Amino acid sequence: MLSFEVEARSGRARAGRLVTPHGPVETPAFMPVGTAGAVKAVTRQDLEAVGAQILLANTYHLMLRPGDALVARLGGLHGFTGWKGPFLTDSGGYQVFSLADLRELTEEGVRFRSHVDGSPHLLTPERSVEVQMNLGADLAMAFDECPPYPAPREAVEEATARTTRWAERSRAAHRRTDQWLFGIVQGGVHLDLRERSARELLGMGFPGHAIGGLSVGEPKGDRDRVLDHLDPILPTAKPRYLMGVGTPEDLVEGVARGVDLFDCVLPTRNGRNGQLFTSRGRVSIRNARYREDPLPPDPDCPCYTCRTASRAYLRHLHLAGEITAATLLTIHNLFFYLDTLRRMRQSILLGRFEEFRQEFGRSLAASAPEAEGA
């Protein structure tokens, strides 16, 4: 029920097909983030209209509310949410990093207090895998420790070694045959630790590999060095997922280094905050210059928002605090991200990815991001 095939290459960029029990995913692909089982501000119909293939849901948040056992009783994520396509779930390991003030880290796992009601919990590799099996995602992640940036090398080395040990425990606890469990490569910006982590995971036979800890504040140059180093190490016949990255230009550079799957909150979060990603650079819809602007957000974009709303109207909705603004801005941003990946895939199939990459870079250079203003 699960398979992955690289269909074409252009340089190191790959176009592939990931087959899951809930349908295929043409890669490279972007996964909209549905933390609590829903992508903020948009409906399932909106997601289908913009061309979403696969969604990401959050193990930690769904474990706390409404609870993974309840989701399992209601048919897993697919039955519970009604989304018919594939789901990927993270392991909760990122919350080890992001909720550091609420948790205690031990070899057993992570003891923490819920950010919802303060109740105590213990999240271990075994429990993380159990939750993800209950959620019924097509792709699940081994429990990992994501070290912060910057951090002493000794701390990163310790976190990387613990990630390997937790990966072994995650693998042993995983029992669903209709779900792939990915190992997560850690190691910060240290190439030797990254290589060690990757090679240790390769020995466990995971069907796919995620690359974690590269959206935590490190310079983009360091991120690119890590991806360059991992590209010849990770198996070419298995899917690669770069976690939590990033801007449209980050996605292009990730694809250039052999990455197949991406997720990030930027298109949805920035949309709710009034920032649009467009073919002509970023647009801050709050800016006074748009007060009487009749043009669509992106004249080159065929999305629902650009077909039906002007910049002036979107600015009005956003400044008035209308919920519709978040929906319309999010629809455009998701379409832009997904369309960028579609165009990248097509360029790879045609053997012209480097041309796409250079043109994309020239377009961004010609359109500097706007400063925030009223």
C-alpha positions as CSV (number, residue, x, y, z in Angstrom):
1,M,0.0,0.0,0.0
2,L,3.0,2.3,0.4
3,S,5.7,2.9,-2.2
4,F,8.0,5.7,-3.5
5,E,9.6,6.0,-6.9
6,V,11.9,8.8,-8.3
7,E,10.5,9.4,-11.7
8,A,13.0,12.0,-13.0
9,R,16.0,14.0,-11.9
10,S,17.3,17.4,-13.0
11,G,20.7,18.0,-11.3
12,R,20.0,16.8,-7.7
13,A,16.4,17.8,-7.8
14,R,14.0,14.9,-7.9
15,A,10.4,14.4,-9.2
16,G,8.8,11.4,-7.5
17,R,5.6,9.6,-6.7
18,L,4.8,8.6,-3.2
19,V,1.9,6.1,-3.0
20,T,-0.1,5.9,0.3
21,P,-3.3,4.1,1.4
22,H,-5.1,7.4,0.9
23,G,-3.8,8.3,-2.5
24,P,-0.6,9.3,-4.3
25,V,1.5,12.4,-3.7
26,E,3.5,13.8,-6.6
27,T,6.8,15.2,-5.3
28,P,8.3,17.6,-4.6
29,A,5.3,18.5,-2.4
30,F,4.4,21.0,0.3
31,M,2.2,19.9,3.2
32,P,-0.1,22.6,4.7
33,V,0.1,22.5,8.5
34,G,-3.1,21.4,10.2
35,T,-1.9,21.4,13.8
36,A,-5.2,20.4,15.4
37,G,-6.5,18.5,12.4
38,A,-7.5,21.6,10.5
39,V,-5.5,24.2,8.5
40,K,-6.3,27.5,10.1
41,A,-8.9,29.8,8.4
42,V,-9.7,27.4,5.5
43,T,-12.1,24.6,4.8
44,R,-11.5,21.2,3.3
45,Q,-13.1,22.5,0.1
46,D,-10.5,25.3,0.0
47,L,-7.7,22.9,0.5
48,E,-8.9,20.8,-2.4
49,A,-9.3,23.8,-4.6
50,V,-5.7,25.0,-4.1
51,G,-4.4,21.6,-4.9
52,A,-3.3,20.3,-1.5
53,Q,-2.2,16.6,-1.7
54,I,-1.2,15.8,1.8
55,L,-1.7,17.5,5.2
56,L,0.4,17.6,8.4
57,A,-1.2,17.1,11.8
58,N,0.4,17.5,15.2
59,T,0.8,14.5,17.5
60,Y,1.4,16.6,20.7
61,H,-1.7,18.8,20.3
62,L,-4.1,16.1,19.2
63,M,-2.9,13.8,22.0
64,L,-3.9,16.6,24.5
65,R,-7.1,17.7,22.7
66,P,-9.4,15.9,21.8
67,G,-7.2,12.8,22.6
68,D,-5.8,10.2,20.3
69,A,-8.1,7.5,21.6
70,L,-11.2,9.5,20.7
71,V,-9.8,10.2,17.2
72,A,-9.2,6.5,16.8
73,R,-12.7,5.6,17.8
74,L,-14.0,8.0,15.1
75,G,-12.0,6.5,12.3
76,G,-8.6,8.1,12.8
77,L,-7.7,11.4,11.3
78,H,-9.4,10.6,8.0
79,G,-12.7,9.7,9.6
80,F,-12.5,12.4,12.2
81,T,-11.7,15.3,9.9
82,G,-13.2,14.1,6.6
83,W,-10.0,14.7,4.7
84,K,-9.7,11.9,2.2
85,G,-6.1,12.4,1.2
86,P,-2.9,11.4,3.0
87,F,-1.9,12.7,6.4
88,L,1.6,13.0,7.9
89,T,2.0,13.4,11.7
90,D,5.1,14.7,13.5
91,S,6.3,12.9,16.6
92,G,5.9,15.6,19.2
93,G,9.7,16.0,19.3
94,Y,9.5,19.6,18.2
95,Q,7.5,20.4,21.3
96,V,10.4,19.1,23.3
97,F,12.2,22.1,21.8
98,S,9.5,24.7,21.6
99,L,7.9,24.1,25.1
100,A,11.2,23.9,27.0
101,D,9.8,25.9,30.0
102,L,7.0,23.3,30.5
103,R,9.0,20.1,30.4
104,E,11.7,17.9,31.9
105,L,13.8,15.8,29.6
106,T,15.0,12.3,30.6
107,E,16.2,9.2,28.8
108,E,12.8,7.7,29.3
109,G,11.1,10.6,27.5
110,V,9.7,14.0,28.2
111,R,7.6,14.9,31.3
112,F,5.6,18.0,30.7
113,R,2.5,20.0,31.8
114,S,-0.1,20.6,29.2
115,H,-0.2,24.1,27.9
116,V,-4.1,23.6,27.7
117,D,-4.9,22.8,31.4
118,G,-1.6,22.2,33.2
119,S,-2.2,18.4,33.5
120,P,1.0,16.2,33.7
121,H,2.0,13.9,30.9
122,L,4.9,11.7,29.9
123,L,5.7,11.5,26.2
124,T,8.0,8.6,25.3
125,P,9.0,7.1,22.0
126,E,6.6,4.3,22.6
127,R,3.7,6.7,23.5
128,S,4.5,8.9,20.5
129,V,4.2,6.0,18.2
130,E,1.1,4.8,19.9
131,V,-0.6,8.2,19.4
132,Q,0.4,8.2,15.7
133,M,-0.9,4.7,15.2
134,N,-4.2,5.8,16.8
135,L,-4.3,8.9,14.6
136,G,-3.9,6.6,11.6
137,A,-1.6,8.9,9.5
138,D,-0.1,7.5,6.4
139,L,3.4,8.8,7.4
140,A,4.5,9.0,11.0
141,M,7.7,10.2,12.6
142,A,10.1,8.5,15.1
143,F,10.3,10.5,18.4
144,D,13.4,12.7,18.4
145,E,15.0,15.5,20.4
146,C,15.4,18.7,18.4
147,P,18.3,20.8,19.9
148,P,18.1,24.6,19.9
149,Y,20.3,26.9,17.9
150,P,22.8,28.0,19.1
151,A,23.8,25.3,21.5
152,P,27.1,23.9,22.7
153,R,28.4,21.0,20.6
154,E,28.3,18.7,23.6
155,A,24.6,19.4,24.0
156,V,23.9,18.8,20.3
157,E,25.9,15.6,20.4
158,E,23.9,14.3,23.4
159,A,20.6,15.2,21.7
160,T,21.7,13.4,18.5
161,A,22.7,10.3,20.4
162,R,19.4,10.3,22.3
163,T,17.5,10.7,19.0
164,T,19.2,7.5,17.7
165,R,18.3,5.6,20.8
166,W,14.7,6.9,20.7
167,A,14.5,6.0,17.0
168,E,15.4,2.4,17.9
169,R,12.6,2.4,20.5
170,S,10.2,4.0,18.1
171,R,10.9,1.4,15.4
172,A,10.4,-1.4,17.9
173,A,7.0,0.0,19.0
174,H,5.6,0.6,15.5
175,R,3.2,-2.1,14.3
176,R,1.0,-0.7,11.6
177,T,1.7,-2.1,8.2
178,D,-0.4,0.6,6.5
179,Q,1.8,3.4,7.9
180,W,5.4,4.3,7.2
181,L,7.5,5.5,10.1
182,F,10.4,7.9,9.2
183,G,13.6,8.3,11.1
184,I,14.6,11.9,11.8
185,V,18.2,13.0,11.2
186,Q,19.5,15.4,13.8
187,G,22.9,16.9,14.5
188,G,22.5,20.7,14.4
189,V,24.9,22.4,12.0
190,H,27.7,19.9,12.7
191,L,28.3,17.9,9.5
192,D,30.0,15.0,11.3
193,L,27.0,14.6,13.7
194,R,24.6,14.8,10.9
195,E,26.4,12.1,9.0
196,R,26.6,9.9,12.1
197,S,22.9,10.4,12.8
198,A,22.0,9.5,9.2
199,R,24.1,6.4,9.0
200,E,22.8,5.1,12.3
201,L,19.3,5.6,11.1
202,L,20.1,3.8,7.8
203,G,21.0,0.8,9.8
204,M,17.5,0.6,11.2
205,G,15.8,0.3,7.8
206,F,13.4,3.2,8.0
207,P,11.4,3.5,4.7
208,G,11.9,7.3,4.7
209,H,14.0,10.0,6.4
210,A,13.1,13.3,7.8
211,I,15.7,16.1,8.4
212,G,14.9,17.9,11.6
213,G,16.4,20.8,13.5
214,L,16.9,23.1,10.4
215,S,14.3,25.7,11.1
216,V,15.4,26.8,14.5
217,G,17.3,30.0,13.8
218,E,20.4,28.8,12.1
219,P,21.8,30.7,9.1
220,K,20.5,29.6,5.7
221,G,24.1,28.9,4.6
222,D,24.5,26.4,7.4
223,R,21.2,24.8,6.4
224,D,22.3,24.4,2.8
225,R,25.7,22.9,3.9
226,V,23.9,20.3,5.9
227,L,21.6,19.4,3.0
228,D,24.5,19.3,0.6
229,H,26.3,16.9,3.0
230,L,23.3,14.6,3.5
231,D,22.3,14.4,-0.1
232,P,24.8,11.6,-1.1
233,I,24.3,9.8,2.2
234,L,20.5,9.4,2.3
235,P,19.2,6.6,0.1
236,T,18.1,7.9,-3.3
237,A,15.2,5.4,-3.4
238,K,13.6,6.6,-0.2
239,P,11.6,9.9,0.4
240,R,13.2,12.8,2.2
241,Y,11.3,15.3,4.3
242,L,12.8,18.6,5.4
243,M,10.8,19.6,8.5
244,G,9.5,23.1,9.2
245,V,11.1,24.8,6.1
246,G,10.3,27.5,5.0
247,T,10.0,30.5,2.7
248,P,9.4,29.9,-1.1
249,E,13.0,30.5,-1.8
250,D,13.9,27.9,1.0
251,L,11.8,25.4,-0.8
252,V,13.5,25.9,-4.1
253,E,16.9,25.5,-2.5
254,G,15.7,22.4,-0.6
255,V,14.5,20.8,-3.9
256,A,17.8,21.7,-5.5
257,R,19.5,19.5,-2.8
258,G,17.3,16.5,-3.2
259,V,14.4,17.1,-0.8
260,D,10.9,15.7,-1.6
261,L,8.6,16.9,1.1
262,F,8.2,20.2,3.0
263,D,5.9,21.7,5.6
264,C,5.8,25.2,7.2
265,V,3.4,27.5,9.0
266,L,4.5,30.6,7.0
267,P,1.8,30.6,4.3
268,T,-1.0,30.4,6.8
269,R,0.5,32.4,9.7
270,N,1.7,35.2,7.4
271,G,-1.6,35.2,5.6
272,R,-3.5,35.8,8.9
273,N,-1.1,38.6,9.7
274,G,-1.7,40.4,6.4
275,Q,1.4,39.3,4.4
276,L,1.1,37.7,0.9
277,F,3.7,35.7,-1.0
278,T,3.4,36.7,-4.7
279,S,5.2,36.2,-8.0
280,R,6.3,39.9,-7.6
281,G,7.6,39.6,-4.1
282,R,5.9,39.9,-0.7
283,V,3.0,42.2,-0.2
284,S,2.0,43.6,3.2
285,I,-1.7,44.3,2.6
286,R,-1.8,46.7,5.6
287,N,0.3,49.3,3.7
288,A,-1.6,52.5,2.9
289,R,-0.6,52.3,-0.8
290,Y,-3.3,49.7,-1.2
291,R,-6.1,51.7,0.2
292,E,-7.6,52.4,-3.2
293,D,-5.8,49.8,-5.3
294,P,-8.2,47.9,-7.5
295,L,-5.7,45.3,-8.7
296,P,-5.7,41.7,-7.4
297,P,-3.0,40.7,-4.9
298,D,-1.0,39.0,-7.7
299,P,-2.1,39.8,-11.3
300,D,-0.3,36.6,-12.5
301,C,-2.2,34.3,-10.0
302,P,-5.4,32.4,-10.9
303,C,-6.4,31.5,-7.3
304,Y,-9.8,32.3,-6.0
305,T,-8.6,35.3,-4.0
306,C,-6.9,36.9,-6.9
307,R,-9.9,36.2,-9.2
308,T,-12.4,37.8,-6.8
309,A,-10.8,40.3,-4.4
310,S,-8.8,43.6,-4.9
311,R,-6.0,44.7,-2.7
312,A,-8.1,47.6,-1.5
313,Y,-10.9,45.2,-0.3
314,L,-8.4,42.8,1.3
315,R,-6.8,45.7,3.1
316,H,-10.2,46.8,4.4
317,L,-11.1,43.4,5.6
318,H,-7.8,42.8,7.3
319,L,-7.8,46.2,9.1
320,A,-11.4,45.7,10.1
321,G,-10.6,42.4,11.7
322,E,-12.9,40.5,9.5
323,I,-12.5,36.7,9.6
324,T,-12.9,36.6,5.8
325,A,-9.6,38.4,5.4
326,A,-7.7,35.5,7.0
327,T,-9.5,33.0,4.8
328,L,-8.8,34.9,1.5
329,L,-5.2,35.7,2.3
330,T,-4.5,32.1,3.4
331,I,-6.1,30.7,0.3
332,H,-3.8,32.8,-1.9
333,N,-0.6,32.0,0.1
334,L,-1.3,28.2,0.1
335,F,-2.0,28.4,-3.7
336,F,1.2,30.2,-4.3
337,Y,3.3,27.6,-2.3
338,L,1.6,24.6,-3.9
339,D,1.8,26.1,-7.4
340,T,5.5,26.9,-6.8
341,L,6.1,23.2,-6.0
342,R,4.0,22.1,-9.1
343,R,6.1,24.3,-11.3
344,M,9.3,22.9,-9.8
345,R,8.1,19.4,-10.4
346,Q,7.3,20.2,-14.0
347,S,10.7,21.8,-14.5
348,I,12.4,18.6,-13.2
349,L,10.3,16.4,-15.5
350,L,11.5,18.6,-18.4
351,G,15.1,18.6,-17.2
352,R,15.0,22.3,-16.7
353,F,15.1,22.8,-12.9
354,E,18.2,25.0,-12.9
355,E,16.5,27.4,-15.3
356,F,13.5,27.5,-13.0
357,R,15.7,28.1,-10.0
358,Q,17.6,30.9,-11.6
359,E,14.5,32.7,-12.9
360,F,12.8,32.3,-9.5
361,G,15.9,33.9,-7.9
362,R,15.9,36.8,-10.4
363,S,12.2,37.5,-9.7
364,L,12.8,37.7,-6.0
365,A,15.8,39.9,-6.4
366,A,13.8,42.3,-8.5
367,S,11.0,42.5,-5.9
368,A,12.4,43.3,-2.4
369,P,10.0,42.5,0.5
370,E,8.0,45.4,1.6
371,A,8.5,47.1,5.0
372,E,5.5,46.9,7.3
373,G,3.5,50.1,7.4
374,A,0.0,51.5,8.0
